[in-house]
Amino acid sequence: MIAAKRTNMEIRGLLRENEPMAKHTSWCAGGRAQRWFKPADRDDLINFLVTLPIDEPIHWVGLGSNLLVRDGGLPGTVIATHGALSAIEHDGRGRVRAEAGVPCAKLARHCVNWRLAGGDFFAGIPGTIGGALAMNAGAFGGEAWERVEAVETIDRNGAIRVRPAAEFRIGYRSVHAPAEEWFLAGRFRFSPDPGMSRERVKMLLARRNATQPVAAASCGSVFRNPPGDHAARLIEAAGLKGRRVGGAVVSDKHANFILNDRGATAADIETLLLRVQAEVKAKFGVELTPEVRIIGSAEDDA
């Protein structure tokens, strides 16, 4: 391993070793991170990054809502953005800057308070701005990158860049970005609307609550929708609602949700995910693509 770079700056954030990632993912399952770091602020993050070895694995985690950490855990360092990179500001002309740790629902609420149209769909995204930028998250027919003008990125040397949206290739739940750069903040453009009301967000959230098991431990939607169809429809048509592996179960309310129902391990969840994928492929010839990120080592590899 290449030696760490040295810095004379004091690290002010919270650094833990062997941190259980079950505490930091919405599935409430998974192994331990070798190191877990929550920076005090952006400057603290820069100072921390430059102390890491050049080959240190780095994993960025917000609310952990689109993430499965295998039971064997994670080598390297997890950077926790939620509660750390939390600035959000409006320039008064429809442009909003939100840092990576800002919950998407908070951005939606601020858009309503600032009377900005076009941001209400963020209320249906269960993660943070950083995650939404990394995967082009969406809800209620809207997608994050439809509103992006530019992003701020940071690399492992602590260098910050502002990149226009045109530098990225964006697809459905996919973003092709420069390697070894991570999203620090997004700069969004919305439309001023004096008639903007909280009722729109309330209506969307009521719709989500009526159709999704939002109170249960899940990652949100497990699979991307295939072209011209819906993953939930295919899973339900395959008779997989209620299918269980250990403590993991396919939701009876929304078939594209896998719930941690009875103390599921990450292995339970991943095994069920793979079985759902295989049965849908066998019955309909459609290969579902996971939307969730699966990282880390299986327990046998630890």
C-alpha positions, 0 to 999 in steps of 0.5 A: 500500500502506498504511504499516506500523504501528510497534512498538518491540519487537524481532523475535526470530524468523527472517525470510527473504526469497524463501524456497523453499516447496518446503522447507516443504511435504510435496509438496517443490514450489512457488515462493518466498514473498516473506517467511517468518517463524518466530516465537520464541514467541507474544509475538514473533508478536504483535509481528511482526504489528503491523508488517505493512501492513494489506493484506499477504497473510498465509499460515499454514503448519504442516507444509505437508502440505495445501498446494500453492504454485504455481511463481510463488510467494506475495506477502506473508508466510508465518507458519511455526507448526511448531516455534514455536507448540508448547506442549501441556498437560493439565489432569488432567481430560481437557482438552488445550490444543495450539498451532497448530504442534503436529503432530497425531501428537504430540497423539495420543501425548500423549493415550495417555501421559495415558491419554485416550481419543478422541484416537488418530485424530489419529495419522493426520492428517499436519499440525499442529493449526492446519491440522486446525482450519482444515479439520476434518481427520480420519482413521480415522473421527474429525474434529478439531472433534468434540473441540474445546471452544474455540479461540484466534484471533489477528488481524493487529492481534495481538488474541487471542480465545477463541471457543467451538466453537459460534461456528463452522459445521463441516462435512466438511473445512470450517470457517466462521470469522471473516475475518482471524482465524487459529487460535493454539491449540485446546482439546480435551476427551477422556475419561480412560481408565486402560486406554488403551494405545499399541497402539491408536495402533500399530494405526492407524499400521500400517493407514495404512502398509499402505494409503497411500504415507506414505514418498513426497512427497505432500500426503495425500489430494488430494480430499474423499470425495463423499457416499456414496463414496470419491474413491480408488475413483472415481479407481481405477475411472477407470483413473487409477492410475499416470497421470503429468504430468511428475514427478507421478504418481497413486499405485499404492498409494492412488489419492487420493494424487498423488506427487512422484515425479521432481522435479515442479513445482507445475504438474505436480501441479496439471495432474495434479490437474485431469486426474483431476478432469476424467476422474472427472467425465466417466466418473461424473458426480461432481465431486471437490472438492480437499481440498488448498489451492492458493495463489500465482501460476502462473509466467507470472503472476509 
